[in-house]
Amino acid sequence: MKLPLNVDLSGKVAVITGAGGVLCSAFSVALAQCGAKVAVLDLNIDAAQKVADEITAAGGCAVAVKVNCLEAESLKAAHDVVLEKLGPCDILINGAGGNNPRGTTDDEQFDAKIEGIKTFFDLDPAGVRFVFDLNVIAALMTTQVFAKDMIGRGGNIMNVSSMNAFRPLTKIPAYSGAKSAVSNFTQWLATYLAKSNIRVNAVAPGFFVTNQNRGLLFTEDGKPTARTGKILAATPMGRFGEADELLGAVLFLLCDEAASFITGVVLPIDGGFSAYSGV
């Protein structure tokens, strides 16, 4: 992987959750190339191991660890593994998250004349709660476990927000609300930990094709869906982002030499989506 910035993370231990996915696997590889020892955490241990193997095959240092970020005992066990094999955490990227169909409507706007679809009034509160847990509570619990390593030493925490936090998208009220909470949590935590020499920031990706959203963006034969057409029409650059286009922002914000006075920032990386009014 060709890195956009030359950042020295030698000797740092980086813990990345959701690291088996498209975006956070790219983060993992990039941080390893910068010299960090990377803990590749994911509920899917096979996906995590694949990323760790890629890193070690290239001469880097990585360990794959299975974790459920919503279970305290699982997080504690993962922390014990990381501490034993790599050392205390210096960098934490809370990448675990996602949406769930139970927090999604079928319609973009309510029309009482249309029957047989799931509207806002049919949403399962348990499903909405799950999406909030997956994005917000998981980040909170993971930070409680791993950020303790940074007390007295300093460190960096990075959350993954979304364009939904700036402009809620139709059909996905739970995910939009949850990512707004992630952005707010980022700012709150940045303030809370500032005097502990721990910086807390977030990236807010626009539209990137991932394993979670591929089925919403493309048909089985690879053709763009109607939703893809809307997304690209509202993105001034007219295309989806590539995972490596997030790396410059991630590395910059994690670099103490370059971003030492930056904390509490939620940085959009969206091809202009958040700046476009539609007219």
MOGI-V426704 format. One line per field, one symbol per residue. phi: phi as a letter, one per 40 degrees, with the letter a starting at -180 (. if undefined). psi: psi as a letter, one per 40 degrees, with the letter a starting at -180 (. if undefined). burial: b if it has 16 or more other ideal C-beta (glycine too) atoms within 10 Angstrom, else e. A space follows every 50 residues. Layout:
phi=???
psi=???
burial=???
//
This chain:
phi=.cccbcbcbdgcbbbbcgccccccccdccccccchccbccbacccccccc ccccccccgcbabcbcabcbbdcccccccccccccbhccbbbbcbciiba dcbbccbcbcbcccbgbcbdcbccdccccccccccccccccccdcccccc cgbgibbbbbcaddccbdccgbcccccccccccccdccccccbdccgbcb babbccbbcbccbdcccbcccgccccccdcccccbdcgaccbdccccccc ccccccccbcbbagcbccbaggdccccgb
psi=hhidighhfheihhhhifeeiddddddddddddeeihhhghidgdddddd dddddddeeahihhhhiheehdddddddddddddddaihdhhhgehaaih defhididihheehieihadeehhddddddddddddddddddddddedde hediahhhihaiddddhhiiegddddddddddddddddddddedeefhih iiigibhihiddeddddiideeiiiddddddddehdefiiiideeedddd dddehdddfdehiehhhhgeeedeehee.
burial=eeeeeebebeebbbbbbbbbbbbbbbbbbbbbbbebbbbbbbbebebbbe bbebbeeeebbbbbbbbbbbeeebbeebbebbeeebebbbbbbbbbbbbb ebbbbeeeeeeeeeeeeeeeeebeeeebebbbbbbbbbbbbbbebbbebb eeeebbbbbbbbbbbbeebebbbbbbbbbbbbbebbbebbeebeeeebbb bbbbbbbbbbeebeeebeeeeeeeeebbeebbebbeeeebbebebbbebb bbbbbeeebeeebbbbbbbbbebbeeeee
//
